[in-house]
C-alpha cells in the first residue's frame, strides 16, 4: 500500500503446562460468556493473558468473522485522505464510498508523530481527517453533534447507517512508514516505525495512543502498514535509508514487539470496553522482501493479513511485467535474470505472483485470515523493446545517471532502472522534492479506460498535466491484452511503445473465483477511488470514464453466495490435547546473505514434563518453498509429504509440505529445557504450523499454534535418577456421551453429536448434513475420535 506511487482472552489457565479452558479446571465453575469467548476465538490468534476478550462480538463459534447478512467473504476498501477536491482535482469523499459493497474500510493514512503517538496531523480547517468540510456537496453534510469534522465525521455518520461495515485506521504507508507527510505535501523523515520500534517504552506509548485514538473516533481497529520491516537491503522509501539501513538486523524483532504489544493493549481495551478491537496488517507479497522477514512472526497477532499482492513489477527496474499477476507463467523476465527458473534448489518456482504469496502466508495461518490484495491502478513503462506486446520486454531509462533514488542501479549495479511512463500515461504521478514528475505509469483505472477508448479527458490540468504539452495528448492506440495464464491484463500502445499493467473485469472475476474456491477471507482493494464507470452523455455525463463501481461490482458478483471461508489452520484433525511447548526460529542471516535459509528451530519445553528421546515432532510449512527442508544437526529431519513440487505455472497445487523429525533416543528434553535444530531451506516460508508431538502412544498439539478449544490431558511422569519414565493418564469423560446424529433433527451452532466413532460440533444451523461429509469448512467440526 502506498500513498506514493513508487514501490517500494479469555485467560487460559495452565495446569502442569497443559493449556485448558477455565471451565475444565477441577472445581471451576464455567460461565457462559467465558465459554463462548474461547469458542469464538479464531484458530491461531494469540490470547492475551488476563483479558476476557469479547471475541463473540466479532466472530461466530467457528472463529469466522461476522460480516453481515450480505457477505460471506470480506471486501475491504482503502479510502484515502487526500482526494478532498480542495486541490482542484475531482473529489472522492466518504459519500462516494459504495457502502453496501464493502465489509471494511481502511482510512489511509495516520502516522507516528515525534512523540511516538498515532496522529493524523494538527487539528484545523485544512486537516482532511478532522477539520475540513464540504459545503454544498450533496451527501457530504457533516453531523453537527460530533466534536470533530472532516472525513472522520462522515465515516461516523455513514457507519451509523451501515452498522455491519467496520472501519479501521491505517497507520503508515509508503510515505509515512518512516516519516510524516505535512499538510503542504512536504515530507519529514522523522523515523516513524523504524525509530519507534527500537524502544519498548516508545512502543508502549504508541500502543496506548492507538487505543485512545480508536475510542475517540469510533474506529473498530488499527491496520498497521509498515513498509517494510525486512532485512532486505535498500527496501522501503529511499528517504528513510539513513535510519532503515542502519537497523536492518533489528527491524523484524522490533516489528514483532510492536504487534505483540498492540495485540495485548487492544485486547485489554476490548475486555474493558466490551467492544472488540481488531488488529490487521498490510503485508508484503514479494518473495525478495519476505526473505528478509524471517518467518513473519506477527501472523499470530493479526485478525487477518491484507496481502499487498501488487507492485510486483514496476519501473524501479527495466523488466516489464504485470503489476499483480495471480499466477506465474515461467517467463518472468526479472526472475529469469536472477536465474530463479534455472537454479535447481528453486525447482523452477516463480515468486512474484499472488498465488505464491497466498501459499506463503497459508503456511502460518488459515485461509480465512488471508485477504488477496488488488490494485485499482496501473503501472507502466515507455520505450519498451521486446516481449509479446511489451509483456516481458525491457525498458531501461536511457540515461542511467538520472535514475530516481531507490531504483535500479542506485541500489544494485546489476539492474538498470526502468523508463517509467509519463504525461498522459502517468496521471496519478507523484512529484519529487524538486517538484518534478516521478515517471511510473500510475493511473486510476478510469483514466486507463479513457486511454483504451481513445477519449481525451478534460481533467488533465487538474492533475498537473498541461493539455497543450504533446506528451499529455493521446496518440496511438491503447490495445487491451490479457494473459489467461497470469490472469493479468495490460494496455499496449505500439506506436508509443507504452505498456500499462491494468486490472479489469476478466482478471477480477478470476481472482474472485480463486478467493472463493480456496477459502480465502476475501479481497482488499487499493484504492476505492480508482474504480470506474461510464459517464454517458445521454444521461448528462461527459462521455468519458470517471469514478464508478464496475470493478467492485465484479468482485461482489464473484464472492456472492460463496461458502464460509476456511477457519482452521490445519487440513487434518488436530489433537485435542495440548502441550505447553513453544517453537521459534532464530539466527537468520541478513538480506541477500540469507541464502540458503538456515535458522535454528528452537523447541522450548514448558510442559512440566520431560519430552523423552524418541518423541516424534511433525509440522507443516507452506508450499511457497520447495519440499526439500532438511536439518544440519544430525536429527534426520525430512519432508515426508509434499503438497507441491516443481514449477508453479498455473498455481501451487497443495497448501503444505509436511515435515517429520524424531528426537534422538539420547536427547530427552526436560521441562524448562530446550533443544536447537539447524534447518535449511531455499525459499521464504512464514512461521511453520500445525505442530504435533507424539510419544507414549499419544499425540499432542502444541501451545505455540494457539489452537482453539485448548483442553484434554497430558502425560504424567515419574523420575528416578537420570531415567525418565513417561506414562499417559486419561481423565476426560467419554466424548461419545453426545447423542447420536439423526438426519431428521435440526441442530444449531454449538450442539454436539456422535457419529461413526467421532464427536462433532455444529458450527451453524443444519439439518440432514451428515457429519464427515461436509469438508473442513462445512457445518460439522470434527472434535476427534471417541
NULOVEX-636729 format. One record per residue (C-alpha): residue in three letters; x negated, y negated, z negated. Coordinates in pm, whole numbers, plus 32768, in hexadecimal, padded with zeros to 4 digits. Example, Ala and Ser with C-alpha at 12.3 -4.5 7.8 and 13.67 -1.06 7.14 Angstrom:
BEGIN
ALA7B3281C27CF4
SER7AA9806A7D36
//
This chain:
BEGIN
UNK800080008000
UNK7F757EB3804B
UNK7FD67D4C8041
UNK7EBD7D158130
UNK7EBC7DD98273
UNK7D577E5A8267
UNK7D357FBC81CC
UNK7CA47FE28114
UNK8370857075BF
UNK83FA86067537
UNK82E38642743C
UNK826587A6745D
UNK820188647326
UNK80D089417328
UNK80D08A867269
UNK7F7E8B35726A
UNK7F388A8473B2
UNK807A8AF5745E
UNK815889E374E0
UNK82C18A18747B
UNK83EA8930747C
UNK846788B6732E
UNK859B898E7340
UNK84CF8ACE734C
UNK84088A8B7210
UNK84668B6070E1
UNK855C8A9F700E
UNK857A89817106
UNK86D288FE7159
UNK86E288A472CB
UNK87A287707330
UNK8866874F7472
UNK879F861F74E2
UNK864D86BF749E
UNK86AA87FB7556
UNK873187407682
UNK860786547692
UNK850C876D76BF
UNK85FD881D77A8
UNK85F686ED788D
UNK848086A7788B
UNK83EF86E579E6
UNK8309880F7A03
UNK81A3879A79D3
UNK81F1863D794E
UNK811985FE781C
UNK81C785D576CC
UNK817484BD75DC
UNK81508541747B
UNK824684AE7384
UNK8326840A7488
UNK8484849274C0
UNK849884267628
UNK85F9841676BC
UNK859E84DE77F3
UNK870A853B782B
UNK875C83D37883
UNK868783F579B8
UNK867D856D79FB
UNK876F869079FF
UNK873887D97949
UNK866888607A69
UNK8578873A7A43
UNK85F186957B85
UNK8620851E7B95
UNK878684A07B99
UNK87AB83E17CDF
UNK891D83927CEF
UNK8A36843F7DA6
UNK89C183E57F05
UNK8858845D7EF0
UNK87A985A77EAD
UNK865585167F0D
UNK85AE83C97EC5
UNK85A782A97FBB
UNK84B281AF7F26
UNK848E805A7FC3
UNK837B7F5E7F7E
UNK83FF7DFB7F71
UNK82F07CF37F93
UNK82E67BA57EE4
UNK82607ACD7FFE
UNK83747AD68109
UNK842A79B58062
UNK847478DB8192
UNK83C877B880E3
UNK829B77D381CA
UNK836877AA830A
UNK836D791D8364
UNK84B779DC8356
UNK85177A3F81F6
UNK855A7B9C8174
UNK86037B718024
UNK86A47C567F24
UNK87F57C2D7FCF
UNK875B7CBC810F
UNK87037E058062
UNK87E47F2580D3
UNK883F7F7B7F6C
UNK891F809F7FCB
UNK88018144808D
UNK86F381487F7C
UNK86CB81F87E2F
UNK85A4812C7DAF
UNK85137FD37DF2
UNK83A97F7C7DAC
UNK83637E077D8B
UNK820E7DB17E1D
UNK81417D2C7D79
UNK80E47CD37C17
UNK7F777CC67BAD
UNK7E8B7CDC7A83
UNK7E497B7E7A00
UNK7D0F7AF77956
UNK7D997B5E7801
UNK7DC57CC9786F
UNK7F3F7CA97883
UNK80347CE8799C
UNK80A17BA97A4A
UNK81517B237B7C
UNK80A879D17B5D
UNK8104788D7AAF
UNK826F78307A88
UNK82F377187B5D
UNK83D076CB7C88
UNK82D2775A7D7E
UNK82BB78AD7CD2
UNK837F799E7DB2
UNK83B17A9C7C9A
UNK843979BB7B89
UNK845B78537C02
UNK84D8782F7D69
UNK863C78067DDA
UNK86DE780E7F31
UNK87FD77167F3A
UNK88EB7743805B
UNK887E78A780AA
UNK89B279898096
UNK89777AA77FA6
UNK88467A057F06
UNK890979447DFF
UNK885C79687CAF
UNK890379E57B71
UNK890178B17A8F
UNK892179867955
UNK87C17A0E797B
UNK8697795078E8
UNK85C5797A7A22
UNK85F779307B93
UNK855279BB7CCC
UNK85547B1D7D4E
UNK856E7BAA7BED
UNK86B87AF67BB9
UNK87457B837CFD
UNK86BF7CE07CB5
UNK87717CDE7B65
UNK88AF7C5B7C05
UNK88BB7D5B7D1D
UNK884C7E777C3F
UNK89837E3D7B6A
UNK8A4E7E7C7CA5
UNK89807FB37CFD
UNK893380557BAC
UNK88A581967C42
UNK878880D77CE7
UNK865280BF7C0D
UNK855E7F9E7C1E
UNK83EB7FB27BD2
UNK82E17EA97BC1
UNK81B97F067C9E
UNK80717E887C12
UNK7F3D7E637CEC
UNK7F337E977E64
UNK7E167E537F52
UNK7DEE7CE77EF4
UNK7E367D017D80
UNK7D937E467D14
UNK7C577D857CC3
UNK7CD07C207CBF
UNK7DE87B227CC0
UNK7E917A8F7DF1
UNK7EE379297D9A
UNK801B786A7E0B
UNK7F4A77AF7F0E
UNK7EE578FA7FAF
UNK7D8078F17F31
UNK7CFC7A1B7E75
UNK7C2D7A2B7D36
UNK7B607B687D0C
UNK7B9A7B7C7B95
UNK7B537CF17B73
UNK7CB87D697B44
UNK7CCC7EE07B08
UNK7B567F097B3F
UNK7B0C7E2D7A14
UNK7C3B7E8C7944
UNK7BEE7FFF7940
UNK7A917FCF78AF
UNK7B297F8C7758
UNK7C2D80587698
UNK7C887F2075D3
UNK7CD87E6A7718
UNK7D9B7F987795
UNK7E6A7F8F7654
UNK7EAC7E1D7684
UNK7F177E5577EA
UNK7FFB7F7C7797
UNK80A57EB87681
UNK80DE7D987773
UNK81797E857872
UNK82737EFD776F
UNK82CB7D947717
UNK82EA7D3D7889
UNK83DD7E5A78CF
UNK84B27DF977A5
UNK84B67C8A7806
UNK85187CB57973
UNK85E37DF77965
UNK85077ED47A3F
UNK8523804E7A24
UNK83B0808A7A31
UNK825680327AAC
UNK81B0809D7BF1
UNK8034808F7BE6
UNK7F97803D7D36
UNK7E2380567CEF
UNK7D5F80477E38
UNK7C8381037DEF
UNK7C0481BC7CBC
UNK7B09828D7D7D
UNK799282C17D85
UNK799A82AC7F02
UNK789A81A87F64
UNK792480577FD9
UNK7A9080BB7FA1
UNK7B917FAC7F60
UNK7B927E387F9C
UNK7A387DB98002
UNK7A737C7E7F32
UNK7A5A7D607E00
UNK79197E177E53
UNK784E7D547D54
UNK790E7E037C3D
UNK799E7F3D7CE1
UNK78507FB37D6B
UNK77A87F857C1B
UNK78A480697B6F
UNK78DC817D7C71
UNK7881828A7B74
UNK7979820A7A71
UNK7AAA81B47B41
UNK7B5B83047B2D
UNK7B21832179B6
UNK7BB081C57984
UNK7CDA820E7A67
UNK7D308345799C
UNK7D1882817856
UNK7DF9817378E8
UNK7F078263795B
UNK7EFE8332781B
UNK7F2681F9774A
UNK804081747822
UNK80F682C2780A
UNK80D882C3768F
UNK814181577666
UNK8267817A7755
UNK82D882BC76AB
UNK82CC82127556
UNK839780F075E1
UNK848C81E47681
UNK84C3828D7530
UNK84E9813F747E
UNK85D280A2757F
UNK869C81D575DB
UNK864B81817745
UNK85678252781F
UNK8442819478B9
UNK839B822879EC
UNK822C822E7A49
UNK81D482667BB6
UNK80A882277C94
UNK805381DF7DFC
UNK7F4B82E57E4B
UNK7E5583047F68
UNK7E8A8405807C
UNK7D2E83EC8116
UNK7C4D851A80E4
UNK7B1E843580E1
UNK7BA483657FC0
UNK7C2A84957F06
UNK7AD785417F04
UNK7A6E842D7E15
UNK7B9D84507D2E
UNK7B1F85917C8C
UNK7C62865B7C57
UNK7D5C853B7C41
UNK7D8B85767ACF
UNK7EA384737AAE
UNK7FB085497B52
UNK802185D079FF
UNK808584707993
UNK815684177AC4
UNK82CA84377AF2
UNK826B844D7C5F
UNK815683F67D53
UNK8192831F7E88
UNK809B83937F90
UNK801482768061
UNK80198360818B
UNK7FCD8246827B
UNK7E9A816C82BD
UNK7DF382B28323
UNK7D66820D845C
UNK7D2C809E849E
UNK7C437F9E8534
UNK7B4D7FB68414
UNK7AA080A78503
UNK7AA680EB8679
UNK7B6882338673
UNK7CC081FD8707
UNK7DC882D68661
UNK7F1A82D885B8
UNK7F5C820C8482
UNK8028832083DE
UNK802084708491
UNK80E7858283E8
UNK800386978466
UNK7EA286CA84E9
UNK7E7887258659
UNK7D0D8796864F
UNK7CA1866D8725
UNK7C758552862A
UNK7B51848886B6
UNK7ADE840B8564
UNK7ADA856984CD
UNK7A2D85EF8601
UNK791D84E785DB
UNK78DD855F8479
UNK78D686CE84EE
UNK7A0187278415
UNK7A8E88178517
UNK794188C58552
UNK78C088E183EC
UNK79098A4C838D
UNK795689FF8220
UNK7A7A891E828B
UNK7B148A338361
UNK7B7C89308466
UNK7C6988818374
UNK7CBD871483B8
UNK7CFF8636828A
UNK7D8784F0831B
UNK7EF985498327
UNK8027854E8241
UNK804C86C98234
UNK7EE886F481B6
UNK7F2185E780AD
UNK80678688803B
UNK7FBD87D88006
UNK7EA4872B7F49
UNK7F9B86A47E48
UNK807287DE7E54
UNK7F5088967DB4
UNK7F8287C57C78
UNK80F7877C7C6A
UNK824487F87CEA
UNK82C387897E3D
UNK83D586B67D9F
UNK82DD85D07CF2
UNK8238857B7E3F
UNK82C3847C7F34
UNK82548454809D
UNK81F182F080F8
UNK825382578247
UNK81F1810782D6
UNK82E3801C8382
UNK81BE7F6E842C
UNK80B57FAB8535
UNK7F3D7FB98546
UNK7E827F83868A
UNK7D537F438761
UNK7D037E8B88A2
UNK7C027EE189A9
UNK7C3E80568980
UNK7B8181478A61
UNK7BBA82BB8A8C
UNK7CBB839489E5
UNK7E1983E88A5B
UNK7ECD829E8A89
UNK7DDA82218986
UNK7E0E83398886
UNK7CBC83B58802
UNK7C0682B588D5
UNK7B1181B8884A
UNK7B17803F8826
UNK79DC7FAA878E
UNK79CA7E36874A
UNK78E77DB18862
UNK78147CE18773
UNK77CA7DC4864A
UNK77267CA28593
UNK78857C158561
UNK79207D4384B2
UNK7A027CD68390
UNK797D7D2E8235
UNK79CB7E9181CD
UNK79E97F18832F
UNK790F7FE78418
UNK779D7FA28408
UNK77BE7EB882DD
UNK77EB7FEF8204
UNK775D810882E0
UNK766480CA83F4
UNK76D7820384AF
UNK7838818484EA
UNK788D805685C5
UNK79A57F77854C
UNK7ADC7F6C8624
UNK7B5B7E678717
UNK7CA37E19866B
UNK7DC87D968736
UNK7E0F7C218714
UNK7F0A7B168771
UNK80617B9087D7
UNK7FE97CF08781
UNK7F967C88861B
UNK80C77BCD8596
UNK80A37C2F8426
UNK7F337BD28423
UNK7E757B5B82F5
UNK7D877A3782F7
UNK7C1F7A3B8286
UNK7B9A7952817A
UNK7B4178658295
UNK7CA57870831B
UNK7C58794C8448
UNK7D3F7A5D84C5
UNK7CDB7BB7844C
UNK7CF47C9F857C
UNK7DAC7DE08521
UNK7EDC7E108601
UNK7FD17DFE84DE
UNK81397DB58537
UNK828F7DFA84A1
UNK83447F038565
UNK84477E0785DC
UNK83347D438689
UNK82A47E828720
UNK83FE7ECD87AD
UNK84087D75884F
UNK82B57DB988EF
UNK83337F08896D
UNK84687E6289FF
UNK839E7D478A9B
UNK84557C3C89D1
UNK83947AFC8990
UNK84067AA3882F
UNK8448794787AA
UNK83A2797B8657
UNK822E797B86B1
UNK81E7781D8630
UNK8285787384E2
UNK8178797C84B8
UNK805978988517
UNK803E78FD8686
UNK803D77E8878A
UNK81357857889A
UNK806A7797899F
UNK7F2F785F895B
UNK7F0B79718A67
UNK7EB67A768961
UNK80087A3288C2
UNK80D07A7389FE
UNK81567BC18A74
UNK809E7C5B8B9B
UNK809E7DBC8C1B
UNK818A7ED08BB0
UNK81927F698A55
UNK81EC80D18AA5
UNK827181B1898F
UNK81B182F68958
UNK81E984138865
UNK8120853F87F2
UNK82018652876E
UNK80CB870586E6
UNK806E85DA860E
UNK81D6855E85E1
UNK8142840B8637
UNK81B882FF872D
UNK80F681DD87C2
UNK810C80C688C3
UNK800B80B789DA
UNK7FD37F858AB1
UNK7EF980008BCD
UNK7EC07EA58C5A
UNK7E407E168B12
UNK7DB27F618A91
UNK7E717F27894E
UNK7ED6804A886F
UNK7FD780108759
UNK802481338670
UNK819381238613
UNK82A981D78558
UNK83F282228605
UNK853682E385EB
UNK849B84268672
UNK837A8427857D
UNK845783CF8456
UNK855384DD84AE
UNK843285D784AD
UNK83A285518368
UNK84F7855182BE
UNK852B86BC8323
UNK83D0870D82A0
UNK842786708150
UNK857687238141
UNK84EF887881A7
UNK83BF887980C4
UNK847587F77F92
UNK83BD86AB7F6E
UNK845685A57E8D
UNK849984B17FA5
UNK8409839C807C
UNK83618256801A
UNK8365812D8108
UNK8264801B8130
UNK83117F308165
UNK84867EF58190
UNK84587DB08252
UNK83BA7E6D8375
UNK84F87F2983D5
UNK85B37EBD850C
UNK87037E8985AE
UNK87737DF186F7
UNK88027C9186EC
UNK88EF7C968816
UNK89477B5388C7
UNK8AAC7BD388EA
UNK8AC87BB98770
UNK8A277A63875C
UNK88C87AEF8738
UNK87867A9587EA
UNK87657BC788C5
UNK86357C49880A
UNK85DA7D3786F3
UNK85DA7CAE8592
UNK86017D29842B
UNK86E27E5A841D
UNK871A7FB88391
UNK86DE809E84BB
UNK85BC815B8420
UNK8645817682BF
UNK878D81F18354
UNK86CC83028406
UNK8625836282BC
UNK877183738207
UNK880B843D8320
UNK86EE85378309
UNK86FC855B818F
UNK887685538162
UNK88FC869D80E2
UNK87A5873580A9
UNK8782882D7F8C
UNK86FD87B67E3B
UNK858787807E45
UNK848088747DC4
UNK847388537C49
UNK836F89547BDE
UNK81F789497C09
UNK81D08ABD7C40
UNK82728B877D53
UNK826C8CB67C6A
UNK830A8CFF7B18
UNK82418C567A05
UNK81FB8D1578C2
UNK82E28CA377AE
UNK81D38CAE76A5
UNK80DC8B8F769B
UNK7F7D8B7D760C
UNK7EE68A3475A0
UNK7DC58A3F7694
UNK7D4789157758
UNK7C97892678A9
UNK7BDE87FD7939
UNK7AD887B97A45
UNK799F86EB7A08
UNK784F869A7A9E
UNK78B0861A7BF7
UNK77AA857D7CD6
UNK77FE84257D5E
UNK788683CB7EB1
UNK77DF846C7FDD
UNK76FC85347EF5
UNK782C85F57E7E
UNK77FD87077F82
UNK781788247F51
UNK78F887D37E2A
UNK786488837CF7
UNK790788177BAF
UNK791188DC7A6E
UNK7A5989867A16
UNK7A6E894478A0
UNK7B568A3177E2
UNK7B9789C1767B
UNK7C418AB77590
UNK7D198A007492
UNK7E078B237457
UNK7D9B8B8872FA
UNK7D398CDF7381
UNK7C0E8D68743C
UNK7C2B8DA775B1
UNK7B818EF875D6
UNK7A868F5976DC
UNK7B33900277FE
UNK7C538F0677FC
UNK7CC58EAF7959
UNK7CF78D4279BB
UNK7DC38CEF7AF1
UNK7E268BA37B8E
UNK7E8A8AFB7CD4
UNK7DFB89DB7D9A
UNK7E8B89337ECE
UNK7E4D89AC802F
UNK7DB988558077
UNK7C71890C803A
UNK7C0E8A5680DE
UNK7C398B938014
UNK7AC78BBC7FD3
UNK7A9F8B437E6D
UNK798E8BFE7DB5
UNK78C78BD47C76
UNK77588BA17C32
UNK775D8C267ACF
UNK77668D9A7B10
UNK78D18DC57AA5
UNK79438E517BF3
UNK7A4E8D4A7C35
UNK7AF88D817D84
UNK7C2B8D2B7E4F
UNK7D0E8E5D7E42
UNK7E2B8DDA7F1B
UNK7E268CD1802B
UNK7F498BF38086
UNK7E8F8B7681B8
UNK7D4A8BAF8271
UNK7CB68B1783AB
UNK7D1989D88467
UNK7E54891E8401
UNK7EDF88B38553
UNK805788A78521
UNK803888AA83A7
UNK7FB589768284
UNK807C8AB7825D
UNK808B8AF080E6
UNK806D8A277FA7
UNK7F5B8AD37EE1
UNK7E128B877EE2
UNK7E218C777DB8
UNK7CEA8CA77CE2
UNK7C8B8DB47BE8
UNK7B658DCE7AFB
UNK7B228EC479E2
UNK7A798E4978A6
UNK79428F25787F
UNK79649038777D
UNK78548F9776AC
UNK78F28E3A76BD
UNK79FC8E2775AD
UNK7A758CC07585
UNK7AC38C7B7416
UNK7BCB8B7B73BC
UNK7B328A2273C0
UNK7A2F8A8E74C0
UNK7A178A657635
UNK796E8AF27767
UNK78F78A4A78A7
UNK78FB8AE879FF
UNK785D8A2E7B22
UNK79408A4F7C50
UNK790589F57DBB
UNK79F1898B7ED1
UNK79D788B68009
UNK7B0487D0802C
UNK7BBB87037F23
UNK7CBC87A57E41
UNK7DA187067D42
UNK7DA2879B7BE6
UNK7DD689157BFC
UNK7F1189927B53
UNK7FEC8ABE7B02
UNK7EED8B4C7A13
UNK7F268CA87986
UNK7E508D5A7885
UNK7E7C8ED27858
UNK7DF48FAB773F
UNK7E7890AB764A
UNK7F76911C774C
UNK80258FC97755
UNK80168E8F782C
UNK80298D2977B0
UNK805C8BD7784F
UNK7F6C8AC777DB
UNK7FC5897E7736
UNK7EE688C8782F
UNK800588EA792C
UNK81018837784A
UNK82008947789B
UNK837489167862
UNK842289CA7745
UNK82E48A28768A
UNK83288B407596
UNK83028CB4755A
UNK81EE8D6E74A8
UNK80778D7C74A1
UNK7F7F8E867437
UNK7F108EB072D0
UNK7DB98F2E7278
UNK7CEB8FB7715E
UNK7B748F8B7158
UNK7A71906570AE
UNK790C8FF970E2
UNK78B88F927244
UNK79C4906972E9
UNK7B1C8FDC732E
UNK7C4190C9734D
UNK7D71903573F8
UNK7ED190B873D0
UNK8017902C744C
UNK813A8FEC7363
UNK82908FB173F9
UNK83868EE4732E
UNK84808E6B742D
UNK85DF8EF57446
UNK864C8FC07573
UNK86948EBC7681
UNK878C8FA97725
UNK88798F60760A
UNK890A8E6A7704
UNK8A4C8EE177AD
UNK8A338F9978F7
UNK8A678EC17A2B
UNK8BC08EE17ACF
UNK8C038E667C2F
UNK8D5C8DE17BD9
UNK8CED8D167AAC
UNK8CAB8BA07AC2
UNK8B628B387A21
UNK8AEF89DA79D0
UNK8991894C79A3
UNK88DA89E07879
UNK89A18B24785B
UNK88D48C677853
UNK89228DC178D9
UNK886F8F0D7906
UNK88548FBE7A53
UNK877390CF7AE0
UNK869890D479A9
UNK86568F5D79A3
UNK86ED8E3978E9
UNK87618D1279BC
UNK87CA8BAC7973
UNK88BA8AE67A4C
UNK883189957AB7
UNK8985890F7B21
UNK8AEA89837B67
UNK8AFF8ACC7C20
UNK8BE88BE87C72
UNK8B998D1F7D3C
UNK8A258CD27D6D
UNK89698E0B7D04
UNK88388DCD7C27
UNK86FB8E207CE3
UNK87908DCC7E38
UNK87868C517E2D
UNK860E8C167E43
UNK85288B4E7D62
UNK85E48A0A7D9F
UNK873D8AA37D84
UNK883E8A9E7C6F
UNK87AE8BBD7BA0
UNK86698B907AE0
UNK85BA8CD97A92
UNK85638CDD791E
UNK84A58E24793C
UNK84D08F97790E
UNK8590901E77E4
//
